[in-house]
Amino acid sequence: MNCMECERGGIHRTAVALCHSCSAALCLEHAEVVPKRLEMQVPVCKTVALPIAARLVLCGTCRRAIEQPHLLKIA
């Protein structure tokens, strides 16, 4: 399988990962690895962040979409 982003530019490069969000095939150059905080529930309905983060592979499009500022304000 080849990298989708490279193929769009006419370059043939082997994919090494899939985007977690859209499943696009990505090469090392286009795969963006970001930390994903893991949480667990503890008694009394409390959520606690675990100390070790997992890794999340995203394409540039999905990363920008996920990190865009939220327009809604929650009171």
All heavy atoms as TSV, in Angstrom:
chain	resi	resn	atom	element	x	y	z
A	1	MET	N	N	0.853	-1.172	0.000
A	1	MET	CA	C	0.000	0.000	0.000
A	1	MET	C	C	0.896	1.231	0.000
A	1	MET	O	O	1.914	1.266	0.677
A	1	MET	CB	C	-0.894	-0.022	1.240
A	1	MET	CG	C	-1.924	1.066	1.230
A	1	MET	SD	S	-2.997	1.142	2.688
A	1	MET	CE	C	-3.619	-0.498	2.822
A	2	ASN	N	N	0.492	2.250	-0.738
A	2	ASN	CA	C	1.260	3.491	-0.837
A	2	ASN	C	C	0.595	4.612	-0.044
A	2	ASN	O	O	-0.608	4.606	0.187
A	2	ASN	CB	C	1.407	3.913	-2.293
A	2	ASN	CG	C	2.301	2.977	-3.069
A	2	ASN	OD1	O	3.169	2.330	-2.511
A	2	ASN	ND2	N	2.083	2.897	-4.361
A	3	CYS	N	N	1.424	5.592	0.323
A	3	CYS	CA	C	0.953	6.771	1.058
A	3	CYS	C	C	-0.010	7.569	0.188
A	3	CYS	O	O	0.296	7.900	-0.961
A	3	CYS	CB	C	2.147	7.628	1.453
A	3	CYS	SG	S	1.713	9.205	2.218
A	4	MET	N	N	-1.160	7.889	0.715
A	4	MET	CA	C	-2.159	8.646	-0.022
A	4	MET	C	C	-1.667	10.059	-0.347
A	4	MET	O	O	-1.853	10.554	-1.457
A	4	MET	CB	C	-3.458	8.732	0.777
A	4	MET	CG	C	-4.582	9.402	0.009
A	4	MET	SD	S	-6.090	9.510	0.946
A	4	MET	CE	C	-5.919	11.141	1.625
A	5	GLU	N	N	-1.027	10.719	0.606
A	5	GLU	CA	C	-0.555	12.092	0.392
A	5	GLU	C	C	0.527	12.136	-0.680
A	5	GLU	O	O	0.535	13.035	-1.520
A	5	GLU	CB	C	-0.035	12.692	1.700
A	5	GLU	CG	C	-1.081	12.805	2.796
A	5	GLU	CD	C	-2.218	13.763	2.458
A	5	GLU	OE1	O	-2.038	14.670	1.618
A	5	GLU	OE2	O	-3.304	13.589	3.026
A	6	CYS	N	N	1.431	11.177	-0.678
A	6	CYS	CA	C	2.489	11.133	-1.692
A	6	CYS	C	C	1.903	10.843	-3.066
A	6	CYS	O	O	2.300	11.462	-4.058
A	6	CYS	CB	C	3.535	10.083	-1.326
A	6	CYS	SG	S	4.557	10.541	0.084
A	7	GLU	N	N	0.968	9.919	-3.136
A	7	GLU	CA	C	0.334	9.568	-4.413
A	7	GLU	C	C	-0.351	10.777	-5.032
A	7	GLU	O	O	-0.330	10.956	-6.249
A	7	GLU	CB	C	-0.681	8.440	-4.234
A	7	GLU	CG	C	-0.061	7.073	-3.984
A	7	GLU	CD	C	0.649	6.502	-5.209
A	7	GLU	OE1	O	0.212	6.763	-6.348
A	7	GLU	OE2	O	1.642	5.784	-5.017
A	8	ARG	N	N	-0.936	11.625	-4.216
A	8	ARG	CA	C	-1.595	12.836	-4.728
A	8	ARG	C	C	-0.586	13.767	-5.393
A	8	ARG	O	O	-0.916	14.530	-6.280
A	8	ARG	CB	C	-2.309	13.565	-3.600
A	8	ARG	CG	C	-3.484	12.771	-3.078
A	8	ARG	CD	C	-3.993	13.343	-1.793
A	8	ARG	NE	N	-5.070	14.293	-2.069
A	8	ARG	CZ	C	-5.635	15.049	-1.171
A	8	ARG	NH1	N	-5.229	15.000	0.081
A	8	ARG	NH2	N	-6.615	15.851	-1.481
A	9	GLY	N	N	0.672	13.682	-4.949
A	9	GLY	CA	C	1.734	14.501	-5.530
A	9	GLY	C	C	2.530	13.777	-6.604
A	9	GLY	O	O	3.557	14.272	-7.058
A	10	GLY	N	N	2.104	12.575	-6.983
A	10	GLY	CA	C	2.785	11.826	-8.025
A	10	GLY	C	C	4.005	11.053	-7.567
A	10	GLY	O	O	4.805	10.597	-8.378
A	11	ILE	N	N	4.180	10.896	-6.273
A	11	ILE	CA	C	5.320	10.158	-5.709
A	11	ILE	C	C	4.805	8.828	-5.172
A	11	ILE	O	O	3.739	8.762	-4.572
A	11	ILE	CB	C	5.977	10.969	-4.569
A	11	ILE	CG1	C	6.459	12.320	-5.086
A	11	ILE	CG2	C	7.113	10.189	-3.924
A	11	ILE	CD1	C	6.862	13.289	-3.990
A	12	HIS	N	N	5.577	7.766	-5.379
A	12	HIS	CA	C	5.203	6.442	-4.878
A	12	HIS	C	C	6.067	6.123	-3.665
A	12	HIS	O	O	7.271	5.916	-3.786
A	12	HIS	CB	C	5.389	5.376	-5.961
A	12	HIS	CG	C	4.626	5.676	-7.212
A	12	HIS	ND1	N	3.254	5.669	-7.259
A	12	HIS	CD2	C	5.049	6.033	-8.444
A	12	HIS	CE1	C	2.856	5.984	-8.475
A	12	HIS	NE2	N	3.931	6.221	-9.213
A	13	ARG	N	N	5.447	6.143	-2.487
A	13	ARG	CA	C	6.158	5.861	-1.242
A	13	ARG	C	C	5.331	4.885	-0.428
A	13	ARG	O	O	4.119	5.042	-0.293
A	13	ARG	CB	C	6.347	7.165	-0.474
A	13	ARG	CG	C	7.555	7.152	0.422
A	13	ARG	CD	C	7.740	8.486	1.127
A	13	ARG	NE	N	8.591	9.353	0.327
A	13	ARG	CZ	C	8.553	10.668	0.360
A	13	ARG	NH1	N	7.703	11.290	1.132
A	13	ARG	NH2	N	9.353	11.380	-0.370
A	14	THR	N	N	5.972	3.873	0.114
A	14	THR	CA	C	5.287	2.839	0.886
A	14	THR	C	C	4.704	3.415	2.174
A	14	THR	O	O	5.371	4.163	2.883
A	14	THR	CB	C	6.259	1.691	1.232
A	14	THR	OG1	O	6.798	1.180	0.013
A	14	THR	CG2	C	5.565	0.583	1.983
A	15	ALA	N	N	3.480	3.028	2.477
A	15	ALA	CA	C	2.822	3.455	3.719
A	15	ALA	C	C	3.321	2.608	4.880
A	15	ALA	O	O	3.621	1.423	4.716
A	15	ALA	CB	C	1.316	3.316	3.583
A	16	VAL	N	N	3.417	3.230	6.049
A	16	VAL	CA	C	3.847	2.525	7.260
A	16	VAL	C	C	2.789	2.568	8.353
A	16	VAL	O	O	2.932	1.914	9.387
A	16	VAL	CB	C	5.184	3.094	7.806
A	16	VAL	CG1	C	6.304	2.882	6.809
A	16	VAL	CG2	C	5.038	4.569	8.158
A	17	ALA	N	N	1.727	3.362	8.144
A	17	ALA	CA	C	0.688	3.499	9.168
A	17	ALA	C	C	-0.616	3.943	8.509
A	17	ALA	O	O	-0.634	4.370	7.362
A	17	ALA	CB	C	1.118	4.531	10.213
A	18	LEU	N	N	-1.695	3.840	9.284
A	18	LEU	CA	C	-3.003	4.334	8.862
A	18	LEU	C	C	-3.443	5.417	9.829
A	18	LEU	O	O	-3.208	5.314	11.036
A	18	LEU	CB	C	-4.037	3.205	8.873
A	18	LEU	CG	C	-3.802	2.032	7.935
A	18	LEU	CD1	C	-4.866	0.968	8.151
A	18	LEU	CD2	C	-3.781	2.486	6.495
A	19	CYS	N	N	-4.090	6.442	9.305
A	19	CYS	CA	C	-4.636	7.505	10.149
A	19	CYS	C	C	-5.713	6.896	11.047
A	19	CYS	O	O	-6.600	6.182	10.568
A	19	CYS	CB	C	-5.224	8.620	9.290
A	19	CYS	SG	S	-6.060	9.902	10.253
A	20	HIS	N	N	-5.647	7.183	12.323
A	20	HIS	CA	C	-6.602	6.651	13.295
A	20	HIS	C	C	-8.018	7.150	13.026
A	20	HIS	O	O	-8.989	6.467	13.303
A	20	HIS	CB	C	-6.174	7.038	14.705
A	20	HIS	CG	C	-7.075	6.525	15.778
A	20	HIS	ND1	N	-7.065	5.221	16.172
A	20	HIS	CD2	C	-8.023	7.136	16.522
A	20	HIS	CE1	C	-7.968	5.046	17.119
A	20	HIS	NE2	N	-8.565	6.203	17.355
A	21	SER	N	N	-8.136	8.333	12.447
A	21	SER	CA	C	-9.444	8.936	12.233
A	21	SER	C	C	-10.071	8.567	10.886
A	21	SER	O	O	-11.207	8.128	10.830
A	21	SER	CB	C	-9.330	10.455	12.360
A	21	SER	OG	O	-10.577	11.058	12.224
A	22	CYS	N	N	-9.327	8.727	9.781
A	22	CYS	CA	C	-9.905	8.508	8.448
A	22	CYS	C	C	-9.372	7.260	7.738
A	22	CYS	O	O	-9.813	6.940	6.644
A	22	CYS	CB	C	-9.688	9.730	7.570
A	22	CYS	SG	S	-7.971	9.972	7.042
A	23	SER	N	N	-8.393	6.593	8.331
A	23	SER	CA	C	-7.793	5.354	7.789
A	23	SER	C	C	-6.979	5.549	6.519
A	23	SER	O	O	-6.723	4.599	5.798
A	23	SER	CB	C	-8.859	4.283	7.559
A	23	SER	OG	O	-9.493	3.963	8.775
A	24	ALA	N	N	-6.556	6.774	6.211
A	24	ALA	CA	C	-5.690	7.005	5.052
A	24	ALA	C	C	-4.332	6.369	5.317
A	24	ALA	O	O	-3.805	6.426	6.429
A	24	ALA	CB	C	-5.526	8.507	4.810
A	25	ALA	N	N	-3.746	5.745	4.278
A	25	ALA	CA	C	-2.408	5.164	4.386
A	25	ALA	C	C	-1.380	6.300	4.379
A	25	ALA	O	O	-1.503	7.247	3.601
A	25	ALA	CB	C	-2.163	4.217	3.224
A	26	LEU	N	N	-0.362	6.204	5.259
A	26	LEU	CA	C	0.609	7.281	5.416
A	26	LEU	C	C	2.036	6.747	5.459
A	26	LEU	O	O	2.295	5.702	6.044
A	26	LEU	CB	C	0.339	8.051	6.714
A	26	LEU	CG	C	-1.050	8.647	6.871
A	26	LEU	CD1	C	-1.292	9.045	8.313
A	26	LEU	CD2	C	-1.226	9.822	5.931
A	27	CYS	N	N	2.969	7.505	4.858
A	27	CYS	CA	C	4.393	7.180	4.961
A	27	CYS	C	C	4.935	7.842	6.238
A	27	CYS	O	O	4.212	8.571	6.933
A	27	CYS	CB	C	5.138	7.700	3.728
A	27	CYS	SG	S	5.184	9.509	3.604
A	28	LEU	N	N	6.219	7.616	6.525
A	28	LEU	CA	C	6.814	8.217	7.727
A	28	LEU	C	C	6.783	9.744	7.685
A	28	LEU	O	O	6.626	10.397	8.709
A	28	LEU	CB	C	8.263	7.750	7.895
A	28	LEU	CG	C	8.442	6.368	8.489
A	28	LEU	CD1	C	9.919	5.974	8.487
A	28	LEU	CD2	C	7.887	6.304	9.912
A	29	GLU	N	N	6.909	10.318	6.495
A	29	GLU	CA	C	6.904	11.778	6.377
A	29	GLU	C	C	5.543	12.382	6.697
A	29	GLU	O	O	5.451	13.449	7.293
A	29	GLU	CB	C	7.317	12.177	4.961
A	29	GLU	CG	C	7.378	13.675	4.753
A	29	GLU	CD	C	7.755	14.042	3.334
A	29	GLU	OE1	O	8.446	13.258	2.670
A	29	GLU	OE2	O	7.335	15.125	2.889
A	30	HIS	N	N	4.482	11.707	6.330
A	30	HIS	CA	C	3.140	12.259	6.510
A	30	HIS	C	C	2.412	11.751	7.756
A	30	HIS	O	O	1.375	12.305	8.122
A	30	HIS	CB	C	2.285	11.982	5.264
A	30	HIS	CG	C	2.734	12.773	4.084
A	30	HIS	ND1	N	3.375	12.204	3.005
A	30	HIS	CD2	C	2.660	14.103	3.829
A	30	HIS	CE1	C	3.663	13.155	2.132
A	30	HIS	NE2	N	3.247	14.313	2.612
A	31	ALA	N	N	2.911	10.729	8.409
A	31	ALA	CA	C	2.289	10.217	9.631
A	31	ALA	C	C	2.656	11.144	10.790
A	31	ALA	O	O	3.828	11.353	11.069
A	31	ALA	CB	C	2.757	8.796	9.919
A	32	GLU	N	N	1.664	11.708	11.427
A	32	GLU	CA	C	1.891	12.591	12.575
A	32	GLU	C	C	1.496	11.838	13.844
A	32	GLU	O	O	0.341	11.441	14.007
A	32	GLU	CB	C	1.077	13.874	12.428
A	32	GLU	CG	C	1.472	14.648	11.179
A	32	GLU	CD	C	0.797	15.998	11.084
A	32	GLU	OE1	O	0.410	16.560	12.136
A	32	GLU	OE2	O	0.664	16.482	9.954
A	33	VAL	N	N	2.475	11.629	14.714
A	33	VAL	CA	C	2.236	10.881	15.942
A	33	VAL	C	C	2.055	11.872	17.082
A	33	VAL	O	O	2.906	12.724	17.321
A	33	VAL	CB	C	3.408	9.917	16.246
A	33	VAL	CG1	C	3.159	9.142	17.522
A	33	VAL	CG2	C	3.631	8.962	15.076
A	34	VAL	N	N	0.905	11.788	17.748
A	34	VAL	CA	C	0.600	12.674	18.863
A	34	VAL	C	C	0.274	11.828	20.095
A	34	VAL	O	O	-0.186	10.692	19.964
A	34	VAL	CB	C	-0.578	13.622	18.534
A	34	VAL	CG1	C	-0.215	14.554	17.400
A	34	VAL	CG2	C	-1.820	12.853	18.188
A	35	PRO	N	N	0.524	12.357	21.290
A	35	PRO	CA	C	0.169	11.597	22.490
A	35	PRO	C	C	-1.336	11.572	22.713
A	35	PRO	O	O	-2.023	12.552	22.419
A	35	PRO	CB	C	0.884	12.347	23.618
A	35	PRO	CG	C	1.094	13.729	23.101
A	35	PRO	CD	C	1.192	13.617	21.608
A	36	LYS	N	N	-1.831	10.466	23.183
A	36	LYS	CA	C	-3.251	10.337	23.528
A	36	LYS	C	C	-3.324	10.016	25.016
A	36	LYS	O	O	-2.870	8.960	25.452
A	36	LYS	CB	C	-3.909	9.236	22.707
A	36	LYS	CG	C	-5.366	9.010	23.092
A	36	LYS	CD	C	-5.982	7.921	22.251
A	36	LYS	CE	C	-7.311	7.497	22.813
A	36	LYS	NZ	N	-8.437	8.209	22.348
A	37	ARG	N	N	-3.869	10.941	25.770
A	37	ARG	CA	C	-4.000	10.736	27.212
A	37	ARG	C	C	-5.064	9.677	27.479
A	37	ARG	O	O	-6.139	9.694	26.888
A	37	ARG	CB	C	-4.399	12.031	27.923
A	37	ARG	CG	C	-3.441	13.171	27.776
A	37	ARG	CD	C	-2.045	12.977	28.278
A	37	ARG	NE	N	-1.943	12.385	29.588
A	37	ARG	CZ	C	-0.795	11.996	30.135
A	37	ARG	NH1	N	0.320	12.127	29.481
A	37	ARG	NH2	N	-0.776	11.468	31.325
A	38	LEU	N	N	-4.748	8.754	28.338
A	38	LEU	CA	C	-5.692	7.713	28.730
A	38	LEU	C	C	-6.237	8.045	30.107
A	38	LEU	O	O	-5.533	8.587	30.957
A	38	LEU	CB	C	-4.999	6.353	28.751
A	38	LEU	CG	C	-4.405	5.905	27.412
A	38	LEU	CD1	C	-3.670	4.587	27.594
A	38	LEU	CD2	C	-5.482	5.776	26.362
A	39	GLU	N	N	-7.496	7.735	30.313
A	39	GLU	CA	C	-8.150	8.020	31.596
A	39	GLU	C	C	-8.810	6.769	32.128
A	39	GLU	O	O	-9.100	5.844	31.374
A	39	GLU	CB	C	-9.214	9.105	31.411
A	39	GLU	CG	C	-8.670	10.418	30.916
A	39	GLU	CD	C	-9.766	11.433	30.632
A	39	GLU	OE1	O	-10.931	11.023	30.429
A	39	GLU	OE2	O	-9.451	12.633	30.616
A	40	MET	N	N	-9.033	6.767	33.436
A	40	MET	CA	C	-9.779	5.673	34.043
A	40	MET	C	C	-10.754	6.251	35.053
A	40	MET	O	O	-10.555	7.347	35.578
A	40	MET	CB	C	-8.847	4.662	34.712
A	40	MET	CG	C	-8.102	5.163	35.918
A	40	MET	SD	S	-7.096	3.871	36.631
A	40	MET	CE	C	-7.523	4.024	38.343
A	41	GLN	N	N	-11.830	5.537	35.278
A	41	GLN	CA	C	-12.826	5.948	36.261
A	41	GLN	C	C	-12.470	5.343	37.612
A	41	GLN	O	O	-12.096	4.179	37.700
A	41	GLN	CB	C	-14.217	5.455	35.841
A	41	GLN	CG	C	-14.723	6.052	34.546
A	41	GLN	CD	C	-15.071	7.522	34.703
A	41	GLN	OE1	O	-15.594	7.942	35.712
A	41	GLN	NE2	N	-14.778	8.297	33.684
A	42	VAL	N	N	-12.572	6.156	38.646
A	42	VAL	CA	C	-12.348	5.673	40.011
A	42	VAL	C	C	-13.638	5.900	40.798
A	42	VAL	O	O	-14.520	6.633	40.351
A	42	VAL	CB	C	-11.149	6.393	40.673
A	42	VAL	CG1	C	-9.856	6.002	39.987
A	42	VAL	CG2	C	-11.307	7.886	40.674
A	43	PRO	N	N	-13.759	5.288	41.952
A	43	PRO	CA	C	-14.994	5.458	42.733
A	43	PRO	C	C	-15.380	6.929	42.916
A	43	PRO	O	O	-14.546	7.816	42.856
A	43	PRO	CB	C	-14.651	4.804	44.069
A	43	PRO	CG	C	-13.603	3.800	43.739
A	43	PRO	CD	C	-12.808	4.408	42.623
A	44	VAL	N	N	-16.640	7.161	43.118
A	44	VAL	CA	C	-17.255	8.475	43.298
A	44	VAL	C	C	-17.224	9.271	41.984
A	44	VAL	O	O	-17.026	10.480	41.968
A	44	VAL	CB	C	-16.600	9.269	44.457
A	44	VAL	CG1	C	-17.438	10.482	44.824
A	44	VAL	CG2	C	-16.390	8.402	45.686
A	45	CYS	N	N	-17.362	8.570	40.862
A	45	CYS	CA	C	-17.493	9.198	39.535
A	45	CYS	C	C	-16.392	10.200	39.219
A	45	CYS	O	O	-16.646	11.285	38.696
A	45	CYS	CB	C	-18.857	9.854	39.388
A	45	CYS	SG	S	-20.208	8.696	39.551
A	46	LYS	N	N	-15.185	9.861	39.544
A	46	LYS	CA	C	-14.050	10.732	39.268
A	46	LYS	C	C	-13.230	10.131	38.134
A	46	LYS	O	O	-13.003	8.930	38.092
A	46	LYS	CB	C	-13.197	10.886	40.526
A	46	LYS	CG	C	-12.045	11.835	40.383
A	46	LYS	CD	C	-11.294	11.978	41.694
A	46	LYS	CE	C	-10.110	12.909	41.538
A	46	LYS	NZ	N	-9.313	12.973	42.759
A	47	THR	N	N	-12.773	10.969	37.206
A	47	THR	CA	C	-11.918	10.523	36.112
A	47	THR	C	C	-10.483	10.947	36.417
A	47	THR	O	O	-10.235	12.107	36.744
A	47	THR	CB	C	-12.368	11.146	34.782
A	47	THR	OG1	O	-13.725	10.769	34.559
A	47	THR	CG2	C	-11.525	10.681	33.629
A	48	VAL	N	N	-9.560	10.007	36.284
A	48	VAL	CA	C	-8.149	10.269	36.570
A	48	VAL	C	C	-7.330	9.967	35.315
A	48	VAL	O	O	-7.516	8.927	34.686
A	48	VAL	CB	C	-7.662	9.382	37.735
A	48	VAL	CG1	C	-6.186	9.572	37.992
A	48	VAL	CG2	C	-8.463	9.658	38.997
A	49	ALA	N	N	-6.419	10.879	34.957
A	49	ALA	CA	C	-5.530	10.655	33.813
A	49	ALA	C	C	-4.433	9.681	34.220
A	49	ALA	O	O	-3.834	9.818	35.287
A	49	ALA	CB	C	-4.922	11.965	33.355
A	50	LEU	N	N	-4.178	8.693	33.376
A	50	LEU	CA	C	-3.106	7.738	33.634
A	50	LEU	C	C	-1.769	8.391	33.276
A	50	LEU	O	O	-1.704	9.237	32.385
A	50	LEU	CB	C	-3.326	6.463	32.826
A	50	LEU	CG	C	-4.604	5.695	33.192
A	50	LEU	CD1	C	-4.818	4.533	32.240
A	50	LEU	CD2	C	-4.539	5.189	34.620
A	51	PRO	N	N	-0.678	8.007	33.958
A	51	PRO	CA	C	0.603	8.696	33.772
A	51	PRO	C	C	1.267	8.455	32.415
A	51	PRO	O	O	2.025	9.293	31.942
A	51	PRO	CB	C	1.474	8.160	34.902
A	51	PRO	CG	C	0.850	6.867	35.296
A	51	PRO	CD	C	-0.611	6.997	35.005
A	52	ILE	N	N	1.002	7.336	31.764
A	52	ILE	CA	C	1.645	7.035	30.480
A	52	ILE	C	C	0.634	7.243	29.349
A	52	ILE	O	O	-0.453	6.671	29.369
A	52	ILE	CB	C	2.179	5.587	30.460
A	52	ILE	CG1	C	3.198	5.395	31.587
A	52	ILE	CG2	C	2.791	5.259	29.100
A	52	ILE	CD1	C	3.639	3.962	31.770
A	53	ALA	N	N	1.022	8.064	28.386
A	53	ALA	CA	C	0.146	8.336	27.244
A	53	ALA	C	C	0.341	7.276	26.164
A	53	ALA	O	O	1.438	6.733	26.010
A	53	ALA	CB	C	0.446	9.713	26.666
A	54	ALA	N	N	-0.705	6.992	25.416
A	54	ALA	CA	C	-0.617	6.109	24.252
A	54	ALA	C	C	-0.222	6.971	23.058
A	54	ALA	O	O	-0.152	8.191	23.154
A	54	ALA	CB	C	-1.960	5.438	24.005
A	55	ARG	N	N	0.043	6.336	21.929
A	55	ARG	CA	C	0.350	7.127	20.738
A	55	ARG	C	C	-0.813	7.040	19.767
A	55	ARG	O	O	-1.486	6.019	19.668
A	55	ARG	CB	C	1.674	6.699	20.138
A	55	ARG	CG	C	1.612	5.675	19.095
A	55	ARG	CD	C	2.986	5.325	18.584
A	55	ARG	NE	N	3.042	3.875	18.632
A	55	ARG	CZ	C	4.108	3.159	18.706
A	55	ARG	NH1	N	5.278	3.740	18.744
A	55	ARG	NH2	N	4.043	1.872	18.756
A	56	LEU	N	N	-1.024	8.133	19.064
A	56	LEU	CA	C	-2.122	8.246	18.115
A	56	LEU	C	C	-1.524	8.731	16.792
A	56	LEU	O	O	-0.840	9.747	16.761
A	56	LEU	CB	C	-3.138	9.259	18.643
A	56	LEU	CG	C	-4.437	9.440	17.905
A	56	LEU	CD1	C	-5.268	8.167	17.957
A	56	LEU	CD2	C	-5.223	10.569	18.540
A	57	VAL	N	N	-1.728	7.975	15.714
A	57	VAL	CA	C	-1.204	8.348	14.398
A	57	VAL	C	C	-2.329	9.018	13.608
A	57	VAL	O	O	-3.419	8.468	13.478
A	57	VAL	CB	C	-0.682	7.113	13.639
A	57	VAL	CG1	C	-0.175	7.507	12.255
A	57	VAL	CG2	C	0.410	6.411	14.429
A	58	LEU	N	N	-2.057	10.223	13.115
A	58	LEU	CA	C	-3.045	10.991	12.352
A	58	LEU	C	C	-2.429	11.534	11.077
A	58	LEU	O	O	-1.218	11.776	11.025
A	58	LEU	CB	C	-3.550	12.177	13.174
A	58	LEU	CG	C	-4.299	11.876	14.473
A	58	LEU	CD1	C	-4.486	13.154	15.270
A	58	LEU	CD2	C	-5.627	11.221	14.174
A	59	CYS	N	N	-3.259	11.753	10.061
A	59	CYS	CA	C	-2.805	12.486	8.881
A	59	CYS	C	C	-2.888	13.970	9.233
A	59	CYS	O	O	-3.516	14.352	10.227
A	59	CYS	CB	C	-3.673	12.150	7.664
A	59	CYS	SG	S	-5.379	12.709	7.766
A	60	GLY	N	N	-2.277	14.818	8.436
A	60	GLY	CA	C	-2.289	16.253	8.705
A	60	GLY	C	C	-3.686	16.850	8.709
A	60	GLY	O	O	-3.998	17.710	9.526
A	61	THR	N	N	-4.531	16.380	7.806
A	61	THR	CA	C	-5.902	16.894	7.724
A	61	THR	C	C	-6.673	16.605	9.005
A	61	THR	O	O	-7.312	17.498	9.570
A	61	THR	CB	C	-6.635	16.268	6.517
A	61	THR	OG1	O	-5.906	16.582	5.331
A	61	THR	CG2	C	-8.056	16.777	6.405
A	62	CYS	N	N	-6.628	15.371	9.476
A	62	CYS	CA	C	-7.367	15.003	10.687
A	62	CYS	C	C	-6.781	15.673	11.921
A	62	CYS	O	O	-7.519	16.097	12.806
A	62	CYS	CB	C	-7.398	13.481	10.846
A	62	CYS	SG	S	-8.435	12.670	9.601
A	63	ARG	N	N	-5.446	15.811	11.974
A	63	ARG	CA	C	-4.844	16.486	13.132
A	63	ARG	C	C	-5.314	17.935	13.208
A	63	ARG	O	O	-5.682	18.428	14.266
A	63	ARG	CB	C	-3.327	16.431	13.062
A	63	ARG	CG	C	-2.687	17.067	14.281
A	63	ARG	CD	C	-1.212	16.916	14.318
A	63	ARG	NE	N	-0.712	17.433	15.580
A	63	ARG	CZ	C	0.546	17.406	15.923
A	63	ARG	NH1	N	1.434	16.862	15.130
A	63	ARG	NH2	N	0.922	17.905	17.074
A	64	ARG	N	N	-5.309	18.632	12.077
A	64	ARG	CA	C	-5.774	20.036	12.081
A	64	ARG	C	C	-7.248	20.114	12.465
A	64	ARG	O	O	-7.671	21.018	13.187
A	64	ARG	CB	C	-5.528	20.684	10.722
A	64	ARG	CG	C	-4.073	21.003	10.461
A	64	ARG	CD	C	-3.867	21.819	9.190
A	64	ARG	NE	N	-4.357	21.151	7.990
A	64	ARG	CZ	C	-3.685	20.213	7.314
A	64	ARG	NH1	N	-2.494	19.829	7.729
A	64	ARG	NH2	N	-4.209	19.681	6.222
A	65	ALA	N	N	-8.052	19.163	11.997
A	65	ALA	CA	C	-9.482	19.161	12.327
A	65	ALA	C	C	-9.698	18.928	13.813
A	65	ALA	O	O	-10.527	19.595	14.439
A	65	ALA	CB	C	-10.208	18.090	11.513
A	66	ILE	N	N	-8.957	18.007	14.389
A	66	ILE	CA	C	-9.112	17.689	15.817
A	66	ILE	C	C	-8.613	18.828	16.700
A	66	ILE	O	O	-9.193	19.111	17.745
A	66	ILE	CB	C	-8.374	16.374	16.148
A	66	ILE	CG1	C	-9.132	15.200	15.511
A	66	ILE	CG2	C	-8.223	16.179	17.647
A	66	ILE	CD1	C	-8.375	13.889	15.534
A	67	GLU	N	N	-7.554	19.520	16.271
A	67	GLU	CA	C	-6.960	20.568	17.097
A	67	GLU	C	C	-7.547	21.957	16.856
A	67	GLU	O	O	-7.138	22.919	17.490
A	67	GLU	CB	C	-5.446	20.608	16.864
A	67	GLU	CG	C	-4.755	19.368	17.394
A	67	GLU	CD	C	-3.261	19.365	17.132
A	67	GLU	OE1	O	-2.771	20.182	16.316
A	67	GLU	OE2	O	-2.591	18.531	17.740
A	68	GLN	N	N	-8.540	22.075	15.943
A	68	GLN	CA	C	-9.103	23.400	15.682
A	68	GLN	C	C	-9.824	23.929	16.920
A	68	GLN	O	O	-10.355	23.160	17.712
A	68	GLN	CB	C	-10.032	23.372	14.475
A	68	GLN	CG	C	-11.302	22.584	14.656
A	68	GLN	CD	C	-12.099	22.504	13.379
A	68	GLN	OE1	O	-12.164	23.477	12.633
A	68	GLN	NE2	N	-12.690	21.355	13.108
A	69	PRO	N	N	-9.824	25.247	17.100
A	69	PRO	CA	C	-10.491	25.815	18.271
A	69	PRO	C	C	-11.999	25.590	18.214
A	69	PRO	O	O	-12.602	25.626	17.137
A	69	PRO	CB	C	-10.157	27.299	18.202
A	69	PRO	CG	C	-9.637	27.547	16.838
A	69	PRO	CD	C	-9.206	26.238	16.253
A	70	HIS	N	N	-12.571	25.347	19.359
A	70	HIS	CA	C	-14.011	25.149	19.455
A	70	HIS	C	C	-14.705	26.505	19.511
A	70	HIS	O	O	-14.290	27.404	20.233
A	70	HIS	CB	C	-14.365	24.331	20.712
A	70	HIS	CG	C	-13.778	22.967	20.686
A	70	HIS	ND1	N	-14.295	21.953	19.929
A	70	HIS	CD2	C	-12.702	22.436	21.308
A	70	HIS	CE1	C	-13.583	20.855	20.097
A	70	HIS	NE2	N	-12.599	21.129	20.925
A	71	LEU	N	N	-15.760	26.653	18.743
A	71	LEU	CA	C	-16.479	27.915	18.711
A	71	LEU	C	C	-17.532	28.012	19.816
A	71	LEU	O	O	-17.918	29.102	20.210
A	71	LEU	CB	C	-17.149	28.102	17.345
A	71	LEU	CG	C	-16.198	28.150	16.145
A	71	LEU	CD1	C	-16.974	28.236	14.858
A	71	LEU	CD2	C	-15.256	29.334	16.282
A	72	LEU	N	N	-17.985	26.875	20.301
A	72	LEU	CA	C	-19.002	26.885	21.352
A	72	LEU	C	C	-18.362	27.032	22.721
A	72	LEU	O	O	-17.364	26.394	23.019
A	72	LEU	CB	C	-19.808	25.588	21.316
A	72	LEU	CG	C	-20.620	25.326	20.048
A	72	LEU	CD1	C	-21.266	23.948	20.135
A	72	LEU	CD2	C	-21.665	26.389	19.874
A	73	LYS	N	N	-18.925	27.856	23.524
A	73	LYS	CA	C	-18.471	28.021	24.906
A	73	LYS	C	C	-19.449	27.307	25.807
A	73	LYS	O	O	-20.644	27.551	25.750
A	73	LYS	CB	C	-18.399	29.493	25.271
A	73	LYS	CG	C	-17.473	30.280	24.389
A	73	LYS	CD	C	-16.352	30.804	25.197
A	73	LYS	CE	C	-15.483	31.646	24.259
A	73	LYS	NZ	N	-14.166	31.742	24.641
A	74	ILE	N	N	-18.945	26.417	26.617
A	74	ILE	CA	C	-19.792	25.686	27.567
A	74	ILE	C	C	-19.688	26.361	28.908
A	74	ILE	O	O	-18.599	26.520	29.462
A	74	ILE	CB	C	-19.370	24.207	27.638
A	74	ILE	CG1	C	-19.523	23.569	26.257
A	74	ILE	CG2	C	-20.211	23.474	28.671
A	74	ILE	CD1	C	-19.001	22.166	26.171
A	75	ALA	N	N	-20.803	26.788	29.449
A	75	ALA	CA	C	-20.815	27.517	30.721
A	75	ALA	C	C	-20.602	26.598	31.878
A	75	ALA	O	O	-20.877	25.487	31.936
A	75	ALA	CB	C	-22.128	28.258	30.876
